[in-house]
Amino acid sequence: MLKTAVELLLQQKQENEQEHEIEKVKQRFIYRWINVSKYQNPQLDSELVEEANRLNINLAKQRLVIAIAGSSQIIKNLKLDQETIIFSLTNHIELIILSSKHQETYIQQKLEHQEIEYGISNWGNLLGRLAEQAVTTLRLSNIFGKPSFRHYSQVSFIKQVLDSDLNLIAVNDQYEALLKRKDGKELIDTIREFIKCNMSVNQTAHNLFVHRNTLNNRLLRIKKLFELDPKNTEDLFQLFIGYITFYYRQTL
């Protein structure tokens, strides 16, 4: 009886080791799949196609990526179907790669319930670009402090602006300098809240728990520091884009 128990334990250990090795192979494949499909159709890479066939993965299938901020423990609590793929992009970001709209709805409901930070890509079959979309959505959501930004379609215009060749060196330098000032954080928070409140002095003051006069004093300091008037729409747009650009690059 003891011999049988030992044999079963050894068999289980061997099976676990085999599963672990298969998972390592799969993770290496996904890493390569993501990198290749950032720039081209992965089906044009014969080696990638061959490996996908061995792993029974259809590269042409429409998929969606959800980027989650946090540990893999969050994902372990989700009931995922067999076609859903998990990939650790960094120590702080996990990717859920799925091909079922039902799974998308289920996962999103679970993440919202647990108040987990996440970003969702568009549907498509270029996994690398989908991963970038999901991570971009997650990062921009954090920058704006707006958990309502969940889908890439909500931030795609902002991403296009970030990728454009705008000359924001002076504005970005000023944001950098602000971080070293004693009142820097409160001025940056004021800019962000003023933008979120659509330039409403009353609403911004209310949200920041300060008097209107205090807010107007801060806006005046911002005007002098940046040589841009937050109460002017064109100037505020420069402050807005500069804010996004500066903090987005901090997260890369």
Order of alpha helices (4+ residues) and beta strands (2+ residues): alpha-alpha-beta-alpha-beta-beta-alpha-beta-alpha-alpha-alpha-alpha-alpha-alpha-alpha
